[in-house]
Each structure stands twice: as C-alpha cells, then as structure tokens.
C-alpha cells in the first residue's frame, strides 16, 4: 500500500510548547478553525504524495545520508492564506543557508523522480486550518534551532491526522571510519 509521505523539519519539545502557547493566544483562538495539535506541528519542506514501498526505501536511504546543517529560524510573523484557510507562522527573514539546504534537498528529490510543484517553497508552520485571519497582535518570536529534517508519513484518521517519522537526516550508519 502506498503511503502519503512528506519531508519536514521536526520541532523539539521546547519549540512545540512555545508554538502551542502562541496557538492558545486569544487573538489566535478568535480566528477559530481547527488548531493543529502540538504533537503534529512541523514545517513541511516538501509534500511527496503517495509513495510506494520501493520508492520509500530509496527516499529513506537518501534522507539518512543527507546532511542538514542546523539552522536558527526566527518565527516572527503570523500569516493567513484565505483560499486554504490556513493560519501560519513564518519568518520575516529566511536564512540563506536554509534556502540553500532546501535547494539541495530539492535536487536530491529530483534525482529520485520527485519534482517540485512549481509553486515555490514558502517556509511556514501551519497553526490552524479552516481558520479566519487573526487580528494583528504582538508576540515574542519563537526561536527554533532546527536540526531534525525528517521523512514522515501522514495518515488521515477519523480523529485527525497522524504523522509518523520514518527517518531523520544524517542518521546513515558509518560502518568504517578511516
Ligand atoms: O505542513 P503543512 O500544513 O503546510 O497540508 C499538508 C501539510 O502541509 C500538505 O502536506 C503537509 C503534511 O501533511 N499536503 C497534504 N496534501 C497535499 C497536497 N495534495 C499537501 N500539500 C500539497 N498537495
């Protein structure tokens, strides 16, 4: 059975807590919608769609070897996409090294036959879906020392999405160090 896969940055517990605190702000709650559960929060780098078992193995092997240099992301901007009803948190300034890493990832994925959809990459963390726009409010930016790039599987269950991390980047075993 093919699985729905995506590549994402996975926050640590501290960042998850801070993001959940932001979601709990009255200005955010007033935008209603379905709040993304804290355990599900992530930054998607690439949605891959349905992937069969052999493609999944190839992706896991590539991702395990992919070296993602940790990057500090300052999440300081709340935004809203009216067409999709997505309330998100993003960055006023995306570090150059992060854009370069995203491009490198894209090259790796292309080599495996996964092409970008052409819409371009907009770094964001979805905080709520089916939402309205949030009123302007002042908040402390969330500083995220991102280091976990993962391949994850998404399942749509009656109770909501369930995400499973399949592999983290840079975890390929080195059998022999000379
Ligand atoms: O991380 P965000 O919320 O931006 O919306 C889905 C989520 O994105 C997106 O993949 C991420 C992990 O589920 N997604 C789901 N279906 C999609 C599709 N058909 C999609 N993105 C593009 N096309």
Backbone and ligand atoms as CSV (ligand in chain L), in Angstrom:
chain,resi,resn,atom,element,x,y,z
A,1,UNK,N,N,0.846,-1.207,0.000
A,1,UNK,CA,C,0.000,0.000,0.000
A,1,UNK,C,C,0.876,1.248,0.000
A,2,UNK,N,N,0.666,2.158,-0.964
A,2,UNK,CA,C,1.443,3.397,-0.929
A,2,UNK,C,C,1.127,4.210,0.329
A,3,UNK,N,N,2.107,4.986,0.754
A,3,UNK,CA,C,1.877,5.850,1.924
A,3,UNK,C,C,2.061,7.297,1.501
A,4,UNK,N,N,1.308,8.182,2.159
A,4,UNK,CA,C,1.460,9.622,1.888
A,4,UNK,C,C,2.646,10.132,2.673
A,5,UNK,N,N,3.663,10.586,1.952
A,5,UNK,CA,C,4.899,10.998,2.628
A,5,UNK,C,C,5.180,12.479,2.428
A,6,UNK,N,N,5.925,13.030,3.367
A,6,UNK,CA,C,6.406,14.401,3.218
A,6,UNK,C,C,7.724,14.559,3.961
A,7,UNK,N,N,8.476,15.564,3.542
A,7,UNK,CA,C,9.741,15.884,4.214
A,7,UNK,C,C,9.507,17.154,5.013
A,8,UNK,N,N,9.964,17.153,6.259
A,8,UNK,CA,C,9.660,18.300,7.122
A,8,UNK,C,C,10.765,18.530,8.137
A,9,UNK,N,N,10.762,19.723,8.709
A,9,UNK,CA,C,11.579,19.984,9.897
A,9,UNK,C,C,10.701,19.666,11.100
A,10,UNK,N,N,11.290,18.937,12.037
A,10,UNK,CA,C,10.526,18.453,13.190
A,10,UNK,C,C,10.969,19.231,14.430
A,11,UNK,N,N,10.053,19.956,15.077
A,11,UNK,CA,C,10.478,20.755,16.243
A,11,UNK,C,C,10.783,19.895,17.463
A,12,UNK,N,N,11.614,20.436,18.343
A,12,UNK,CA,C,11.842,19.769,19.624
A,12,UNK,C,C,10.711,20.166,20.587
A,13,UNK,N,N,10.750,19.569,21.792
A,13,UNK,CA,C,9.641,19.763,22.745
A,13,UNK,C,C,9.499,21.235,23.151
A,14,UNK,N,N,10.622,21.924,23.294
A,14,UNK,CA,C,10.567,23.331,23.734
A,14,UNK,C,C,9.843,24.184,22.690
A,15,UNK,N,N,10.208,24.002,21.441
A,15,UNK,CA,C,9.581,24.785,20.367
A,15,UNK,C,C,8.101,24.418,20.258
A,16,UNK,N,N,7.797,23.139,20.386
A,16,UNK,CA,C,6.383,22.718,20.353
A,16,UNK,C,C,5.576,23.427,21.432
A,17,UNK,N,N,6.167,23.494,22.654
A,17,UNK,CA,C,5.470,24.162,23.771
A,17,UNK,C,C,5.236,25.632,23.436
A,18,UNK,N,N,6.274,26.283,22.910
A,18,UNK,CA,C,6.141,27.716,22.621
A,18,UNK,C,C,5.095,27.958,21.526
A,19,UNK,N,N,5.074,27.069,20.546
A,19,UNK,CA,C,4.097,27.227,19.469
A,19,UNK,C,C,2.677,26.988,19.999
A,20,UNK,N,N,2.558,26.015,20.907
A,20,UNK,CA,C,1.239,25.746,21.486
A,20,UNK,C,C,0.763,26.953,22.301
A,21,UNK,N,N,1.706,27.636,22.963
A,21,UNK,CA,C,1.332,28.826,23.732
A,21,UNK,C,C,0.827,29.927,22.798
A,22,UNK,N,N,1.457,30.029,21.671
A,22,UNK,CA,C,1.024,31.019,20.677
A,22,UNK,C,C,-0.375,30.661,20.142
A,23,UNK,N,N,-0.583,29.371,19.882
A,23,UNK,CA,C,-1.904,28.939,19.401
A,23,UNK,C,C,-2.997,29.258,20.426
A,24,UNK,N,N,-2.607,29.259,21.708
A,24,UNK,CA,C,-3.591,29.473,22.772
A,24,UNK,C,C,-3.905,30.955,22.983
A,25,UNK,N,N,-3.173,31.838,22.322
A,25,UNK,CA,C,-3.441,33.280,22.480
A,25,UNK,C,C,-4.866,33.586,22.023
A,26,UNK,N,N,-5.509,34.508,22.737
A,26,UNK,CA,C,-6.921,34.798,22.426
A,26,UNK,C,C,-7.072,35.291,20.987
A,27,UNK,N,N,-6.076,36.050,20.488
A,27,UNK,CA,C,-6.192,36.568,19.114
A,27,UNK,C,C,-6.190,35.424,18.100
A,28,UNK,N,N,-5.458,34.357,18.439
A,28,UNK,CA,C,-5.413,33.205,17.549
A,28,UNK,C,C,-6.700,32.397,17.683
A,29,UNK,N,N,-7.149,32.240,18.903
A,29,UNK,CA,C,-8.360,31.432,19.123
A,29,UNK,C,C,-9.564,32.104,18.475
A,30,UNK,N,N,-9.532,33.459,18.461
A,30,UNK,CA,C,-10.649,34.198,17.864
A,30,UNK,C,C,-10.756,33.900,16.366
A,31,UNK,N,N,-9.629,33.484,15.759
A,31,UNK,CA,C,-9.656,33.146,14.328
A,31,UNK,C,C,-10.294,31.774,14.115
A,32,UNK,N,N,-10.626,31.127,15.237
A,32,UNK,CA,C,-11.274,29.796,15.287
A,32,UNK,C,C,-10.553,28.774,14.409
A,33,UNK,N,N,-11.260,27.953,13.707
A,33,UNK,CA,C,-10.607,26.924,12.898
A,33,UNK,C,C,-10.195,25.737,13.743
A,34,UNK,N,N,-9.506,24.811,13.081
A,34,UNK,CA,C,-9.022,23.611,13.771
A,34,UNK,C,C,-7.549,23.797,14.090
A,35,UNK,N,N,-7.260,23.908,15.373
A,35,UNK,CA,C,-5.881,24.100,15.807
A,35,UNK,C,C,-5.099,22.810,15.583
A,36,UNK,N,N,-3.911,22.925,15.014
A,36,UNK,CA,C,-3.065,21.735,14.813
A,36,UNK,C,C,-2.566,21.279,16.188
A,37,UNK,N,N,-2.800,20.002,16.561
A,37,UNK,CA,C,-2.316,19.532,17.872
A,37,UNK,C,C,-0.792,19.708,17.980
A,38,UNK,N,N,-0.336,20.063,19.177
A,38,UNK,CA,C,1.095,20.364,19.359
A,38,UNK,C,C,1.979,19.231,18.843
A,39,UNK,N,N,1.548,17.984,19.052
A,39,UNK,CA,C,2.402,16.849,18.633
A,39,UNK,C,C,2.543,16.766,17.111
A,40,UNK,N,N,1.645,17.418,16.392
A,40,UNK,CA,C,1.669,17.356,14.921
A,40,UNK,C,C,2.397,18.532,14.271
A,41,UNK,N,N,2.772,19.524,15.060
A,41,UNK,CA,C,3.329,20.740,14.449
A,41,UNK,C,C,4.687,20.447,13.807
A,42,UNK,N,N,4.872,20.979,12.599
A,42,UNK,CA,C,6.116,20.758,11.850
A,42,UNK,C,C,6.211,21.830,10.773
A,43,UNK,N,N,7.331,21.875,10.081
A,43,UNK,CA,C,7.447,22.735,8.902
A,43,UNK,C,C,7.669,21.844,7.688
A,44,UNK,N,N,6.678,21.777,6.818
A,44,UNK,CA,C,6.810,20.935,5.615
A,44,UNK,C,C,7.799,21.561,4.644
A,45,UNK,N,N,8.747,20.774,4.192
A,45,UNK,CA,C,9.654,21.243,3.133
A,45,UNK,C,C,9.165,20.748,1.785
A,46,UNK,N,N,8.591,19.549,1.779
A,46,UNK,CA,C,8.076,19.032,0.511
A,46,UNK,C,C,7.045,17.942,0.768
A,47,UNK,N,N,5.854,18.146,0.208
A,47,UNK,CA,C,4.835,17.099,0.253
A,47,UNK,C,C,5.082,16.190,-0.948
A,48,UNK,N,N,5.180,14.877,-0.736
A,48,UNK,CA,C,5.537,13.954,-1.819
A,48,UNK,C,C,4.338,13.170,-2.349
A,49,UNK,N,N,3.270,13.144,-1.576
A,49,UNK,CA,C,2.081,12.402,-2.013
A,49,UNK,C,C,2.245,10.905,-1.804
A,50,UNK,N,N,1.475,10.111,-2.563
A,50,UNK,CA,C,1.507,8.648,-2.401
A,50,UNK,C,C,2.794,8.066,-2.958
A,51,UNK,N,N,3.472,7.299,-2.123
A,51,UNK,CA,C,4.777,6.748,-2.475
A,51,UNK,C,C,4.737,5.247,-2.213
A,52,UNK,N,N,5.207,4.457,-3.188
A,52,UNK,CA,C,5.166,3.008,-2.964
A,52,UNK,C,C,6.389,2.548,-2.148
A,53,UNK,N,N,6.366,1.257,-1.771
A,53,UNK,CA,C,7.359,0.768,-0.801
A,53,UNK,C,C,8.795,0.901,-1.315
A,54,UNK,N,N,9.011,0.638,-2.611
A,54,UNK,CA,C,10.400,0.692,-3.093
A,54,UNK,C,C,10.876,2.144,-3.167
A,55,UNK,N,N,9.991,3.064,-3.572
A,55,UNK,CA,C,10.363,4.484,-3.560
A,55,UNK,C,C,10.627,4.948,-2.125
A,56,UNK,N,N,9.827,4.431,-1.209
A,56,UNK,CA,C,10.007,4.823,0.197
A,56,UNK,C,C,11.396,4.408,0.692
A,57,UNK,N,N,11.813,3.180,0.323
A,57,UNK,CA,C,13.131,2.706,0.761
A,57,UNK,C,C,14.228,3.589,0.178
A,58,UNK,N,N,14.070,3.971,-1.099
A,58,UNK,CA,C,15.075,4.832,-1.738
A,58,UNK,C,C,15.118,6.199,-1.047
A,59,UNK,N,N,13.937,6.723,-0.711
A,59,UNK,CA,C,13.883,8.022,-0.020
A,59,UNK,C,C,14.537,7.938,1.354
A,60,UNK,N,N,14.239,6.856,2.064
A,60,UNK,CA,C,14.806,6.704,3.413
A,60,UNK,C,C,16.328,6.665,3.353
A,61,UNK,N,N,16.851,5.931,2.353
A,61,UNK,CA,C,18.310,5.812,2.235
A,61,UNK,C,C,18.928,7.177,1.919
A,62,UNK,N,N,18.313,7.932,0.994
A,62,UNK,CA,C,18.838,9.260,0.625
A,62,UNK,C,C,18.789,10.228,1.804
A,63,UNK,N,N,17.642,10.227,2.462
A,63,UNK,CA,C,17.461,11.160,3.577
A,63,UNK,C,C,18.422,10.851,4.722
A,64,UNK,N,N,18.654,9.556,4.959
A,64,UNK,CA,C,19.568,9.169,6.040
A,64,UNK,C,C,20.977,9.687,5.761
A,65,UNK,N,N,21.310,9.842,4.490
A,65,UNK,CA,C,22.654,10.321,4.123
A,65,UNK,C,C,22.712,11.828,3.940
A,66,UNK,N,N,21.561,12.461,3.894
A,66,UNK,CA,C,21.508,13.897,3.627
A,66,UNK,C,C,22.000,14.653,4.866
A,67,UNK,N,N,22.974,15.506,4.659
A,67,UNK,CA,C,23.499,16.264,5.806
A,67,UNK,C,C,22.771,17.606,5.860
A,68,UNK,N,N,22.014,17.788,6.933
A,68,UNK,CA,C,21.305,19.062,7.117
A,68,UNK,C,C,22.020,19.848,8.205
A,69,UNK,N,N,22.639,20.943,7.814
A,69,UNK,CA,C,23.341,21.769,8.804
A,69,UNK,C,C,22.285,22.475,9.650
A,70,UNK,N,N,22.366,22.379,10.982
A,70,UNK,CA,C,21.370,23.046,11.819
A,70,UNK,C,C,21.279,24.534,11.494
A,71,UNK,N,N,20.079,25.060,11.615
A,71,UNK,CA,C,19.864,26.463,11.271
A,71,UNK,C,C,18.921,27.072,12.324
A,72,UNK,N,N,19.157,28.337,12.629
A,72,UNK,CA,C,18.276,29.000,13.595
A,72,UNK,C,C,17.198,29.770,12.833
A,73,UNK,N,N,15.966,29.413,13.092
A,73,UNK,CA,C,14.830,30.065,12.434
A,73,UNK,C,C,14.123,30.961,13.454
A,74,UNK,N,N,13.907,32.196,13.074
A,74,UNK,CA,C,13.176,33.111,13.948
A,74,UNK,C,C,11.760,33.240,13.402
A,75,UNK,N,N,10.830,32.593,14.091
A,75,UNK,CA,C,9.431,32.597,13.636
A,75,UNK,C,C,8.769,33.831,14.241
A,76,UNK,N,N,8.597,34.839,13.407
A,76,UNK,CA,C,8.202,36.149,13.948
A,76,UNK,C,C,7.033,36.782,13.190
A,77,UNK,N,N,6.340,35.996,12.386
A,77,UNK,CA,C,5.316,36.580,11.528
A,77,UNK,C,C,4.127,35.640,11.407
A,78,UNK,N,N,2.950,36.129,11.818
A,78,UNK,CA,C,1.733,35.333,11.640
A,78,UNK,C,C,1.123,35.718,10.303
A,79,UNK,N,N,0.733,34.722,9.529
A,79,UNK,CA,C,0.121,34.995,8.222
A,79,UNK,C,C,-1.106,34.131,8.018
A,80,UNK,N,N,-1.823,34.444,6.959
A,80,UNK,CA,C,-3.095,33.764,6.692
A,80,UNK,C,C,-3.271,33.615,5.189
A,81,UNK,N,N,-3.596,32.406,4.747
A,81,UNK,CA,C,-3.921,32.181,3.332
A,81,UNK,C,C,-5.425,31.977,3.224
A,82,UNK,N,N,-6.132,32.968,2.673
A,82,UNK,CA,C,-7.596,32.892,2.677
A,82,UNK,C,C,-8.149,31.713,1.883
A,83,UNK,N,N,-7.507,31.377,0.754
A,83,UNK,CA,C,-8.092,30.305,-0.075
A,83,UNK,C,C,-8.092,28.963,0.629
A,84,UNK,N,N,-6.994,28.694,1.359
A,84,UNK,CA,C,-6.923,27.403,2.060
A,84,UNK,C,C,-7.366,27.531,3.525
A,85,UNK,N,N,-7.593,28.744,4.014
A,85,UNK,CA,C,-7.996,28.939,5.413
A,85,UNK,C,C,-6.907,28.536,6.387
A,86,UNK,N,N,-5.654,28.722,5.963
A,86,UNK,CA,C,-4.535,28.305,6.815
A,86,UNK,C,C,-3.932,29.508,7.542
A,87,UNK,N,N,-3.852,29.338,8.841
A,87,UNK,CA,C,-3.215,30.344,9.689
A,87,UNK,C,C,-1.823,29.814,10.002
A,88,UNK,N,N,-0.812,30.584,9.723
A,88,UNK,CA,C,0.545,30.052,9.830
A,88,UNK,C,C,1.485,31.010,10.524
A,89,UNK,N,N,2.609,30.461,10.900
A,89,UNK,CA,C,3.679,31.248,11.493
A,89,UNK,C,C,4.886,31.120,10.567
A,90,UNK,N,N,5.474,32.238,10.253
A,90,UNK,CA,C,6.608,32.204,9.325
A,90,UNK,C,C,7.722,33.129,9.746
A,91,UNK,N,N,8.572,33.415,8.775
A,91,UNK,CA,C,9.784,34.188,9.080
A,91,UNK,C,C,9.804,35.459,8.215
A,92,UNK,N,N,10.143,36.570,8.853
A,92,UNK,CA,C,10.348,37.780,8.035
A,92,UNK,C,C,11.589,37.601,7.173
A,93,UNK,N,N,12.567,36.897,7.755
A,93,UNK,CA,C,13.838,36.757,7.051
A,93,UNK,C,C,14.250,35.280,7.091
A,94,UNK,N,N,14.350,34.677,5.933
A,94,UNK,CA,C,14.762,33.266,5.882
A,94,UNK,C,C,16.272,33.207,5.711
A,95,UNK,N,N,16.987,32.514,6.619
A,95,UNK,CA,C,18.453,32.458,6.477
A,95,UNK,C,C,18.851,31.860,5.126
A,96,UNK,N,N,19.885,32.445,4.559
A,96,UNK,CA,C,20.369,31.985,3.259
A,96,UNK,C,C,20.723,30.495,3.283
A,97,UNK,N,N,21.347,30.086,4.400
A,97,UNK,CA,C,21.784,28.684,4.495
A,97,UNK,C,C,20.575,27.741,4.439
A,98,UNK,N,N,19.434,28.223,4.934
A,98,UNK,CA,C,18.235,27.380,4.922
A,98,UNK,C,C,17.695,27.241,3.490
A,99,UNK,N,N,17.705,28.360,2.763
A,99,UNK,CA,C,17.264,28.297,1.357
A,99,UNK,C,C,18.174,27.374,0.554
A,100,UNK,N,N,19.468,27.435,0.854
A,100,UNK,CA,C,20.414,26.580,0.124
A,100,UNK,C,C,20.144,25.107,0.463
A,101,UNK,N,N,19.896,24.838,1.743
A,101,UNK,CA,C,19.605,23.452,2.150
A,101,UNK,C,C,18.327,22.956,1.462
A,102,UNK,N,N,17.323,23.836,1.357
A,102,UNK,CA,C,16.061,23.447,0.712
A,102,UNK,C,C,16.306,23.140,-0.771
A,103,UNK,N,N,17.183,23.916,-1.385
A,103,UNK,CA,C,17.505,23.659,-2.799
A,103,UNK,C,C,18.243,22.332,-2.963
A,104,UNK,N,N,19.185,22.079,-2.027
A,104,UNK,CA,C,19.928,20.803,-2.090
A,104,UNK,C,C,18.970,19.632,-1.943
A,105,UNK,N,N,18.029,19.783,-1.024
A,105,UNK,CA,C,17.040,18.720,-0.817
A,105,UNK,C,C,16.242,18.500,-2.094
A,106,UNK,N,N,15.860,19.609,-2.731
A,106,UNK,CA,C,15.081,19.531,-3.961
A,106,UNK,C,C,15.851,18.761,-5.037
A,107,UNK,N,N,17.152,19.012,-5.115
A,107,UNK,CA,C,17.988,18.313,-6.100
A,107,UNK,C,C,18.005,16.814,-5.807
A,108,UNK,N,N,18.151,16.469,-4.528
A,108,UNK,CA,C,18.154,15.043,-4.135
A,108,UNK,C,C,16.832,14.382,-4.511
A,109,UNK,N,N,15.737,15.105,-4.252
A,109,UNK,CA,C,14.420,14.523,-4.515
A,109,UNK,C,C,14.179,14.371,-6.011
A,110,UNK,N,N,14.690,15.359,-6.769
A,110,UNK,CA,C,14.529,15.283,-8.224
A,110,UNK,C,C,15.253,14.062,-8.768
A,111,UNK,N,N,16.426,13.774,-8.188
A,111,UNK,CA,C,17.198,12.609,-8.633
A,111,UNK,C,C,16.412,11.315,-8.403
A,112,UNK,N,N,15.492,11.355,-7.444
A,112,UNK,CA,C,14.673,10.166,-7.175
A,112,UNK,C,C,13.343,10.210,-7.929
A,113,UNK,N,N,13.177,11.249,-8.740
A,113,UNK,CA,C,11.956,11.329,-9.557
A,113,UNK,C,C,10.844,12.183,-8.968
A,114,UNK,N,N,11.136,12.886,-7.865
A,114,UNK,CA,C,10.106,13.738,-7.264
A,114,UNK,C,C,10.351,15.184,-7.661
A,115,UNK,N,N,9.461,15.697,-8.477
A,115,UNK,CA,C,9.631,17.068,-8.968
A,115,UNK,C,C,8.823,18.031,-8.108
A,116,UNK,N,N,9.352,19.244,-7.983
A,116,UNK,CA,C,8.635,20.281,-7.221
A,116,UNK,C,C,7.380,20.677,-8.001
A,117,UNK,N,N,6.370,21.177,-7.276
A,117,UNK,CA,C,5.109,21.501,-7.973
A,117,UNK,C,C,5.147,22.872,-8.649
A,118,UNK,N,N,6.265,23.560,-8.536
A,118,UNK,CA,C,6.420,24.818,-9.263
A,118,UNK,C,C,5.865,26.020,-8.518
A,119,UNK,N,N,5.218,25.770,-7.360
A,119,UNK,CA,C,4.639,26.900,-6.622
A,119,UNK,C,C,5.664,27.600,-5.733
A,120,UNK,N,N,6.850,26.972,-5.661
A,120,UNK,CA,C,7.889,27.590,-4.830
A,120,UNK,C,C,7.688,27.252,-3.364
A,121,UNK,N,N,8.750,27.371,-2.602
A,121,UNK,CA,C,8.724,26.986,-1.194
A,121,UNK,C,C,8.475,28.216,-0.323
A,122,UNK,N,N,7.405,28.165,0.494
A,122,UNK,CA,C,7.136,29.259,1.432
A,122,UNK,C,C,7.268,28.691,2.838
A,123,UNK,N,N,8.381,29.009,3.480
A,123,UNK,CA,C,8.640,28.439,4.811
A,123,UNK,C,C,7.540,28.890,5.778
A,124,UNK,N,N,6.828,27.931,6.358
A,124,UNK,CA,C,5.765,28.273,7.304
A,124,UNK,C,C,5.453,27.058,8.172
A,125,UNK,N,N,4.869,27.346,9.322
A,125,UNK,CA,C,4.377,26.304,10.219
A,125,UNK,C,C,2.868,26.509,10.308
A,126,UNK,N,N,2.089,25.498,9.909
A,126,UNK,CA,C,0.628,25.641,9.989
A,126,UNK,C,C,0.198,25.538,11.451
A,127,UNK,N,N,-0.542,26.568,11.900
A,127,UNK,CA,C,-1.024,26.562,13.295
A,127,UNK,C,C,-2.491,26.170,13.387
A,128,UNK,N,N,-3.261,26.513,12.341
A,128,UNK,CA,C,-4.690,26.160,12.341
A,128,UNK,C,C,-5.177,26.063,10.905
A,129,UNK,N,N,-6.166,25.193,10.714
A,129,UNK,CA,C,-6.795,25.048,9.398
A,129,UNK,C,C,-8.264,25.476,9.493
A,130,UNK,N,N,-8.875,25.680,8.349
A,130,UNK,CA,C,-10.275,26.156,8.305
A,130,UNK,C,C,-10.455,27.369,9.205
A,131,UNK,N,N,-9.477,28.229,9.199
A,131,UNK,CA,C,-9.473,29.382,10.099
A,131,UNK,C,C,-9.823,30.654,9.342
A,132,UNK,N,N,-10.041,31.701,10.118
A,132,UNK,CA,C,-10.154,33.044,9.556
A,132,UNK,C,C,-8.855,33.770,9.866
A,133,UNK,N,N,-8.712,35.010,9.400
A,133,UNK,CA,C,-7.484,35.742,9.700
A,133,UNK,C,C,-7.427,36.114,11.181
A,134,UNK,N,N,-6.228,36.132,11.753
A,134,UNK,CA,C,-6.077,36.558,13.154
A,134,UNK,C,C,-5.917,38.069,13.167
A,135,UNK,N,N,-6.455,38.707,14.219
A,135,UNK,CA,C,-6.224,40.143,14.373
A,135,UNK,C,C,-4.741,40.359,14.617
A,136,UNK,N,N,-4.255,41.538,14.263
A,136,UNK,CA,C,-2.845,41.838,14.497
A,136,UNK,C,C,-2.560,41.783,16.007
A,137,UNK,N,N,-1.493,41.154,16.397
A,137,UNK,CA,C,-1.104,41.186,17.804
A,137,UNK,C,C,0.404,41.060,17.918
A,138,UNK,N,N,0.885,41.499,19.085
A,138,UNK,CA,C,2.329,41.490,19.304
A,138,UNK,C,C,2.685,40.229,20.079
A,139,UNK,N,N,3.737,39.541,19.661
A,139,UNK,CA,C,4.151,38.333,20.379
A,139,UNK,C,C,5.675,38.198,20.324
A,140,UNK,N,N,6.172,37.401,21.237
A,140,UNK,CA,C,7.606,37.147,21.233
A,140,UNK,C,C,7.919,36.128,20.150
A,141,UNK,N,N,8.849,36.458,19.245
A,141,UNK,CA,C,9.203,35.479,18.216
A,141,UNK,C,C,9.660,34.157,18.840
A,142,UNK,N,N,9.378,33.087,18.139
A,142,UNK,CA,C,9.824,31.763,18.592
A,142,UNK,C,C,11.158,31.468,17.892
A,143,UNK,N,N,12.174,31.228,18.699
A,143,UNK,CA,C,13.484,30.902,18.127
A,143,UNK,C,C,13.622,29.389,18.079
A,144,UNK,N,N,13.822,28.905,16.873
A,144,UNK,CA,C,13.869,27.441,16.664
A,144,UNK,C,C,15.248,27.072,16.122
A,145,UNK,N,N,16.013,26.349,16.938
A,145,UNK,CA,C,17.295,25.818,16.466
A,145,UNK,C,C,16.969,24.498,15.766
A,146,UNK,N,N,16.685,24.597,14.477
A,146,UNK,CA,C,16.176,23.427,13.748
A,146,UNK,C,C,17.334,22.527,13.336
A,147,UNK,N,N,17.209,21.250,13.674
A,147,UNK,CA,C,18.264,20.327,13.244
A,147,UNK,C,C,17.716,18.990,12.761
A,148,UNK,N,N,16.417,18.758,13.001
A,148,UNK,CA,C,15.847,17.464,12.596
A,148,UNK,C,C,15.051,17.580,11.311
A,149,UNK,N,N,15.671,17.134,10.234
A,149,UNK,CA,C,14.969,17.045,8.940
A,149,UNK,C,C,14.501,15.603,8.827
A,150,UNK,N,N,13.216,15.404,8.596
A,150,UNK,CA,C,12.696,14.036,8.636
A,150,UNK,C,C,11.864,13.704,7.404
A,151,UNK,N,N,11.770,12.407,7.149
A,151,UNK,CA,C,10.785,11.890,6.205
A,151,UNK,C,C,9.646,11.366,7.078
A,152,UNK,N,N,8.443,11.853,6.831
A,152,UNK,CA,C,7.320,11.455,7.685
A,152,UNK,C,C,6.181,10.917,6.826
A,153,UNK,N,N,5.367,10.048,7.448
A,153,UNK,CA,C,4.174,9.519,6.789
A,153,UNK,C,C,2.952,10.155,7.428
A,154,UNK,N,N,1.962,10.418,6.596
A,154,UNK,CA,C,0.734,11.043,7.089
A,154,UNK,C,C,-0.430,10.096,6.859
A,155,UNK,N,N,-1.199,9.879,7.897
A,155,UNK,CA,C,-2.423,9.068,7.763
A,155,UNK,C,C,-3.608,9.943,8.151
A,156,UNK,N,N,-4.661,9.859,7.341
A,156,UNK,CA,C,-5.869,10.617,7.684
A,156,UNK,C,C,-6.810,9.693,8.424
A,157,UNK,N,N,-6.971,9.944,9.692
A,157,UNK,CA,C,-7.830,9.104,10.525
A,157,UNK,C,C,-9.069,9.904,10.904
A,158,UNK,N,N,-10.139,9.210,11.320
A,158,UNK,CA,C,-11.355,9.955,11.693
A,158,UNK,C,C,-11.063,11.006,12.775
A,159,UNK,N,N,-10.126,10.684,13.665
A,159,UNK,CA,C,-9.845,11.622,14.768
A,159,UNK,C,C,-8.839,12.704,14.374
A,160,UNK,N,N,-8.402,12.681,13.111
A,160,UNK,CA,C,-7.460,13.712,12.637
A,160,UNK,C,C,-6.220,13.077,12.041
A,161,UNK,N,N,-5.262,13.928,11.653
A,161,UNK,CA,C,-4.053,13.413,11.003
A,161,UNK,C,C,-3.145,12.736,12.031
A,162,UNK,N,N,-2.499,11.652,11.582
A,162,UNK,CA,C,-1.446,11.046,12.420
A,162,UNK,C,C,-0.164,11.023,11.600
A,163,UNK,N,N,0.902,11.568,12.183
A,163,UNK,CA,C,2.180,11.623,11.492
A,163,UNK,C,C,3.166,10.673,12.160
A,164,UNK,N,N,3.940,9.972,11.340
A,164,UNK,CA,C,4.955,9.056,11.863
A,164,UNK,C,C,6.284,9.405,11.215
A,165,UNK,N,N,7.301,9.639,12.038
A,165,UNK,CA,C,8.639,9.914,11.495
A,165,UNK,C,C,9.257,8.590,11.059
A,166,UNK,N,N,9.675,8.520,9.787
A,166,UNK,CA,C,10.261,7.282,9.261
A,166,UNK,C,C,11.779,7.295,9.366
A,167,UNK,N,N,12.369,8.447,9.073
A,167,UNK,CA,C,13.834,8.532,9.148
A,167,UNK,C,C,14.240,9.991,9.348
A,168,UNK,N,N,15.363,10.186,10.061
A,168,UNK,CA,C,15.912,11.534,10.233
A,168,UNK,C,C,17.133,11.677,9.352
A,169,UNK,N,N,17.386,12.881,8.871
A,169,UNK,CA,C,18.546,13.077,8.002
A,169,UNK,C,C,19.829,12.898,8.809
A,170,UNK,N,N,20.870,12.514,8.104
A,170,UNK,CA,C,22.186,12.388,8.735
A,170,UNK,C,C,22.308,11.220,9.692
A,171,UNK,N,N,21.425,10.221,9.558
A,171,UNK,CA,C,21.492,9.101,10.501
A,171,UNK,C,C,22.027,7.825,9.856
A,172,UNK,N,N,22.531,7.962,8.621
A,172,UNK,CA,C,23.098,6.765,7.976
A,172,UNK,C,C,24.259,6.250,8.822
A,173,UNK,N,N,24.322,4.945,8.979
A,173,UNK,CA,C,25.394,4.353,9.795
A,173,UNK,C,C,26.696,4.369,8.996
A,174,UNK,N,N,27.744,4.829,9.655
A,174,UNK,CA,C,29.054,4.759,9.001
A,174,UNK,C,C,29.757,3.551,9.611
A,175,UNK,N,N,29.929,2.515,8.790
A,175,UNK,CA,C,30.481,1.260,9.299
A,175,UNK,C,C,31.959,1.376,9.584
A,176,UNK,N,N,32.620,2.206,8.804
A,176,UNK,CA,C,34.069,2.174,8.867
A,176,UNK,C,C,34.599,3.615,8.752
A,177,UNK,N,N,35.206,4.100,9.797
A,177,UNK,CA,C,35.792,5.442,9.714
A,177,UNK,C,C,37.295,5.287,9.595
A,178,UNK,N,N,37.841,5.806,8.522
A,178,UNK,CA,C,39.288,5.664,8.322
A,178,UNK,C,C,40.014,6.871,8.873
L,1,LIG,O1,O,2.683,21.459,6.810
L,1,LIG,P1,P,1.547,21.992,6.041
L,1,LIG,O2,O,0.325,22.170,6.875
L,1,LIG,O3,O,1.875,23.185,5.226
L,1,LIG,O4,O,-1.276,20.486,4.049
L,1,LIG,C1,C,-0.440,19.355,4.243
L,1,LIG,C2,C,0.668,19.616,5.226
L,1,LIG,O5,O,1.207,20.896,4.947
L,1,LIG,C3,C,0.354,19.098,2.994
L,1,LIG,O6,O,1.420,18.283,3.419
L,1,LIG,C4,C,1.709,18.577,4.777
L,1,LIG,C5,C,1.745,17.330,5.588
L,1,LIG,O7,O,0.501,16.699,5.539
L,1,LIG,N1,N,-0.433,18.453,1.952
L,1,LIG,C6,C,-1.351,17.500,2.103
L,1,LIG,N2,N,-1.870,17.163,0.904
L,1,LIG,C7,C,-1.255,17.932,-0.020
L,1,LIG,C8,C,-1.343,18.049,-1.434
L,1,LIG,N3,N,-2.175,17.298,-2.148
L,1,LIG,C9,C,-0.332,18.772,0.649
L,1,LIG,N4,N,0.434,19.651,0.005
L,1,LIG,C10,C,0.312,19.716,-1.348
L,1,LIG,N5,N,-0.546,18.948,-2.040
